[in-house]
């Protein structure tokens, strides 16, 4: 839909202006008239160049937290909903987010609920956000719900940053070492090979093996690069295929070093999200549907949909939850206690707090295991190449008396 810039007058003679997303000018005029405004100017907003990744919303998590906190404060202070959105939209420095907030304000002015207005922008306000807002509107505790949402987003961002920072070091180290190895094989070792040819003596076995490997890589460099590219593309294609993604996610869960971290992150995300939704008054079946869609792991998502189906049949959550490989017995038992005592949301939040700390421990444990493995890899690969190239030099030096 196009975006239109408009200017209109109220019955009091006051002039207002803004922008609205709509399929045509007539729709904009109709919406403004329903708000008792007479349109004086209207034009289509020129297209803007937006340099951002496809599928991204242009709004980061920090901006969402600030917006949600400020929104909650204004609602708690008793400001009308439209006035809150007007202030937040006007003061928003991000043009993408400003456009979204003002469109939400226009939708609310036209008679839509806040939750329905937020659903118009699913890339910015996901199902979790809009459903919690709907629950807050229905129960009259919108400010409390918004504060819970802000706290949830903050903790979720912290969790994601922890995982990213933990994975950055080994990935960069391995990538750099592979690049250095390729440079040695393609450009450096041939120089040594030419120098060794002038010696006129036989070379040690390790040196011959490295020279043979260098000749192979240089002769088949396109095949080697094509193989690396095929592996990367193959993983991406598998991630887009439901069965392939499920197989990769299952491999991650069962991986010896990364597996425990994936397990703890999945449990922390599930319990935090479900606990936040239940404590906000969202029905458990609706909550599980949303949680399954935001699980981030197809194995967990598939298992949660089974749990939802069992609950709809009248069964408890704990029994089918135990069949999902991510959830340890302790978590299942604590959830069973929460079900029996009627304090499921409290129990889930306690589990989430516990597993947030467990993620820290899992990251430390993973790094403690990965660092010596990476050092050993570098010593074997890079050190082996260097030693193999210097063996003839050592042999020649030893023969000189």
Secondary structure, DSSP 4 states (H G I P E B T S, - for coil): -EEEEEEEE-TTS-EEEEEEEESSHHHHHHHHHHTT-EEEEEEEPPP----S-TT--S--HHHHHHHHHHHHHHHHTT--HHHHHHHHHHH---HHHHHHHHHHHHHHHTT--HHHHHTT-TTTS-HHHHHHHHHHHHHT-HHHHHHHHHHHHHHHHHHHHHHHHHHHHHHHHHHHHHHHHHHIIIIIHHHHHHHHHTT-SPPPHHHHHHHHHHHHHHHTHHHHHHHHHHHHHHHHHHHHSHHHHHHHHHHHHH-TTTHHHHHHHHHHHHHHHHHHHHHTT--HHHHHHHHHHT-S-HHHHHHHHHHHHHHHTT--HHHHHTTSTTS-HHHHHHHHHHHHHT-HHHHHHHHHHHHHHHHHHHHHHHHHHHHHHHHHHHIIIIIHHHHHHHHHHHHHHHH--
